[in-house]
């Protein structure tokens, strides 16, 4: 991998989930094989707003907790979203350039929106196009005014989407994949969490990142052959029709162990 990417590491901006923190996302990702991101420089900023209510990780991971923006129950109305986007654009401009985005839950949803706006030339016009996107339990925004811009055209950035069989965002996560060209989809039997990966999934991701390293200079959007862009199913024994519920503290604690 060193020979492919060279001395300069690719830089990824990592956005955490709702009412958690950059440090918590770093902890979540620490369960993955370190070789996956060994050749990447990763930044984990905190959301710009302090958590406006109880965090699901209270008693499991120390505060402070943050959120990127606020939303209603149907996820059709948002508060402070424009301020959040402006902040991240300034962050990316001043601390970048970045080669890709990684996000969990709210962070993944927000990352997908940023990529869509970039594709349409709405934001970060002077920034080089992103080469990769890692979405863990991400979703599309539901406001028609946002959708008509952000998801107007298929995004060509190489993307990998982790979708949990017991995740309460399973269907929205599947819908997000339709906004990307040739997405790599990895299904797992867990819930709303950064999943543990088996050996096959680790090798698939390493192949995927390796190809991005090889072909990143061939196209501004990361074009070139991508044999790894296929569905990979790593589920094991998930019961069909099992009720999907939001994660509780026990599930989150087990995911961190």
C-alpha positions as CSV (number, residue, x, y, z in Angstrom):
1,X,0.0,0.0,0.0
2,X,2.9,2.4,0.7
3,X,4.1,1.9,-2.8
4,X,0.7,2.6,-4.2
5,X,-0.2,5.7,-2.3
6,X,3.3,7.0,-1.8
7,X,4.7,8.9,1.1
8,X,1.8,11.3,1.4
9,X,-1.1,9.8,3.2
10,X,-4.7,10.3,1.9
11,X,-6.6,12.5,4.3
12,X,-10.1,11.6,5.6
13,X,-12.5,13.8,7.6
14,X,-14.5,11.7,10.0
15,X,-17.9,12.9,11.3
16,X,-19.5,11.4,14.4
17,X,-23.0,10.5,15.2
18,X,-25.8,12.4,16.9
19,X,-24.9,13.5,20.5
20,X,-21.6,11.8,20.6
21,X,-18.1,13.1,19.8
22,X,-15.1,12.8,17.6
23,X,-13.3,10.8,20.3
24,X,-16.2,8.4,20.5
25,X,-16.2,7.7,16.7
26,X,-12.4,7.2,17.0
27,X,-13.2,4.6,19.7
28,X,-15.8,3.0,17.6
29,X,-13.5,2.6,14.7
30,X,-10.7,1.2,16.9
31,X,-12.4,-2.2,16.8
32,X,-11.5,-2.5,13.1
33,X,-8.3,-4.0,11.9
34,X,-5.8,-1.1,12.1
35,X,-4.4,-2.1,8.6
36,X,-7.6,-0.7,7.0
37,X,-6.7,2.9,7.7
38,X,-3.0,2.5,8.4
39,X,-2.1,4.6,5.3
40,X,-4.7,7.3,5.9
41,X,-4.6,10.5,8.0
42,X,-7.9,10.8,9.8
43,X,-9.4,13.8,11.6
44,X,-12.2,13.5,14.1
45,X,-13.7,17.0,14.8
46,X,-16.6,17.5,17.2
47,X,-20.0,18.8,16.1
48,X,-20.4,22.6,16.5
49,X,-23.4,22.3,18.9
50,X,-23.4,20.9,22.4
51,X,-25.9,18.0,22.8
52,X,-29.4,19.4,23.3
53,X,-30.6,16.4,25.3
54,X,-29.6,13.0,26.7
55,X,-27.0,11.1,24.8
56,X,-27.3,7.4,24.2
57,X,-23.7,6.9,25.3
58,X,-24.0,8.5,28.8
59,X,-22.5,6.2,31.3
60,X,-20.6,4.4,28.6
61,X,-18.3,7.0,27.2
62,X,-17.4,10.3,28.9
63,X,-18.8,13.7,27.8
64,X,-18.9,16.2,26.3
65,X,-21.3,15.2,23.6
66,X,-22.1,17.1,20.4
67,X,-24.5,17.3,17.5
68,X,-24.1,18.7,14.0
69,X,-27.6,20.0,13.6
70,X,-31.1,19.4,14.9
71,X,-34.1,17.8,13.2
72,X,-37.8,16.8,13.7
73,X,-39.1,13.3,14.3
74,X,-39.8,12.7,10.6
75,X,-36.3,14.1,9.6
76,X,-38.0,16.5,7.2
77,X,-37.2,19.8,9.0
78,X,-33.8,20.9,10.2
79,X,-32.3,23.6,12.4
80,X,-28.8,25.0,12.2
81,X,-28.1,22.9,9.1
82,X,-26.8,25.8,7.0
83,X,-24.6,27.0,9.9
84,X,-23.2,23.4,10.1
85,X,-22.5,23.2,6.4
86,X,-20.7,26.6,6.5
87,X,-18.6,25.5,9.4
88,X,-17.6,22.3,7.7
89,X,-16.8,24.0,4.4
90,X,-14.5,26.4,6.3
91,X,-13.0,23.5,8.2
92,X,-12.3,21.5,5.0
93,X,-10.9,24.6,3.2
94,X,-8.6,25.6,6.1
95,X,-7.4,22.2,7.2
96,X,-7.6,20.4,3.9
97,X,-7.6,19.4,1.2
98,X,-9.3,16.2,2.2
99,X,-9.4,13.1,0.0
100,X,-12.6,11.6,1.5
101,X,-15.3,11.6,4.1
102,X,-16.3,9.0,6.7
103,X,-19.3,9.2,8.8
104,X,-21.5,7.3,11.2
105,X,-25.3,8.0,11.4
106,X,-25.8,11.7,11.5
107,X,-22.2,12.2,10.4
108,X,-22.7,9.8,7.4
109,X,-25.9,11.5,6.4
110,X,-24.3,14.9,6.6
111,X,-21.2,13.7,4.6
112,X,-23.5,12.4,1.8
113,X,-25.2,15.8,1.6
114,X,-21.8,17.6,1.4
115,X,-20.7,15.3,-1.4
116,X,-24.0,15.9,-3.3
117,X,-23.6,19.7,-3.0
118,X,-20.0,19.4,-4.2
119,X,-21.1,17.4,-7.2
120,X,-23.6,20.1,-8.1
121,X,-21.0,22.9,-7.6
122,X,-23.0,24.4,-4.7
123,X,-20.1,24.3,-2.1
124,X,-16.3,23.9,-2.0
125,X,-15.9,24.9,-5.7
126,X,-12.2,25.3,-5.3
127,X,-11.6,22.1,-3.4
128,X,-10.4,19.0,-5.3
129,X,-13.2,16.4,-5.7
130,X,-13.4,13.8,-3.0
131,X,-12.1,10.3,-3.8
132,X,-13.9,8.2,-1.3
133,X,-16.8,8.0,1.1
134,X,-17.3,5.6,4.0
135,X,-20.9,5.5,5.2
136,X,-21.9,3.7,8.3
137,X,-25.7,3.8,8.9
138,X,-26.1,6.9,6.7
139,X,-29.3,8.1,5.1
140,X,-30.6,10.7,2.7
141,X,-32.2,14.0,3.8
142,X,-35.9,14.0,3.2
143,X,-36.6,17.7,2.5
144,X,-37.6,17.8,-1.3
145,X,-35.8,21.1,-1.7
146,X,-32.5,19.5,-0.5
147,X,-33.1,16.3,-2.4
148,X,-33.6,18.0,-5.7
149,X,-30.1,19.4,-5.4
150,X,-28.0,17.0,-3.4
151,X,-29.2,13.8,-5.1
152,X,-30.0,15.2,-8.5
153,X,-27.3,13.2,-10.3
154,X,-25.6,10.0,-9.4
155,X,-22.4,10.7,-7.4
156,X,-19.3,9.2,-8.9
157,X,-17.1,9.3,-5.8
158,X,-16.2,5.7,-4.7
159,X,-18.3,4.8,-1.7
160,X,-18.7,1.9,0.7
161,X,-21.9,1.6,2.8
162,X,-22.2,-0.5,5.9
163,X,-25.8,-1.6,6.5
164,X,-27.0,-3.5,9.6
165,X,-29.8,-6.0,9.5
166,X,-31.0,-4.9,12.9
167,X,-30.3,-1.2,12.3
168,X,-33.4,1.0,12.7
169,X,-31.9,3.0,9.7
170,X,-31.5,-0.1,7.5
171,X,-33.9,1.0,4.8
172,X,-32.8,4.7,4.7
173,X,-29.2,3.4,4.5
174,X,-30.1,1.2,1.5
175,X,-31.8,4.2,-0.1
176,X,-28.6,6.3,0.3
177,X,-26.6,3.8,-1.8
178,X,-28.8,4.6,-4.8
179,X,-27.3,8.1,-4.9
180,X,-23.8,6.7,-5.7
181,X,-22.4,5.1,-8.8
182,X,-21.2,1.5,-8.3
183,X,-21.4,1.5,-4.4
184,X,-19.7,-1.2,-2.4
185,X,-22.3,-2.5,0.1
186,X,-21.3,-4.5,3.1
187,X,-24.2,-6.0,5.1
188,X,-23.7,-7.1,8.7
189,X,-26.0,-8.7,11.3
190,X,-25.7,-6.0,13.9
191,X,-27.7,-2.9,14.8
192,X,-27.1,0.8,14.7
193,X,-23.4,0.7,15.4
194,X,-20.0,0.6,13.8
195,X,-19.9,-3.1,13.2
196,X,-17.2,-5.6,13.9
197,X,-15.7,-6.9,10.6
198,X,-14.8,-10.5,9.8
199,X,-11.7,-11.4,7.8
200,X,-13.5,-11.4,4.5
201,X,-14.9,-7.9,5.1
202,X,-11.5,-6.6,6.1
203,X,-9.9,-7.9,3.0
204,X,-12.7,-6.4,0.9
205,X,-12.2,-3.0,2.3
206,X,-8.4,-3.2,2.0
207,X,-8.8,-4.1,-1.7
208,X,-11.2,-1.2,-2.1
209,X,-8.9,1.4,-0.6
210,X,-5.9,-0.1,-2.5
211,X,-7.7,0.5,-5.8
212,X,-8.5,4.0,-4.8
213,X,-4.8,4.6,-4.2
214,X,-4.0,3.1,-7.6
215,X,-6.5,5.0,-9.7
216,X,-6.9,8.3,-7.7
217,X,-4.7,10.1,-10.2
218,X,-6.6,8.8,-13.3
219,X,-9.8,10.7,-12.6
220,X,-10.8,13.7,-10.5
221,X,-13.6,11.7,-9.1
222,X,-11.7,8.5,-8.5
223,X,-12.5,6.7,-11.8
224,X,-10.9,3.6,-13.2
225,X,-11.6,-0.1,-12.8
226,X,-13.2,-1.1,-9.5
227,X,-13.8,-4.9,-9.3
228,X,-14.4,-4.5,-5.6
229,X,-17.6,-2.6,-6.2
230,X,-20.0,-5.4,-5.5
231,X,-22.3,-6.5,-2.7
232,X,-20.6,-8.3,0.1
233,X,-22.8,-10.0,2.7
234,X,-21.2,-10.7,6.1
235,X,-24.5,-11.4,7.9
236,X,-24.7,-14.6,9.9
237,X,-28.0,-16.0,11.2
238,X,-30.1,-12.9,11.3
239,X,-33.8,-13.8,11.8
240,X,-36.1,-12.6,9.1
241,X,-38.7,-10.2,10.2
242,X,-37.1,-9.5,13.5
243,X,-38.2,-6.2,15.0
244,X,-35.7,-3.4,14.5
245,X,-35.2,-1.2,17.5
246,X,-33.0,1.7,18.4
247,X,-29.8,0.6,20.2
248,X,-29.8,0.5,24.0
249,X,-26.9,1.0,26.3
250,X,-26.1,-2.7,26.5
251,X,-25.8,-3.0,22.7
252,X,-23.6,0.1,22.5
253,X,-21.4,-1.2,25.4
254,X,-21.0,-4.6,23.7
255,X,-20.1,-2.9,20.4
256,X,-17.2,-1.1,22.1
257,X,-15.8,-4.1,23.9
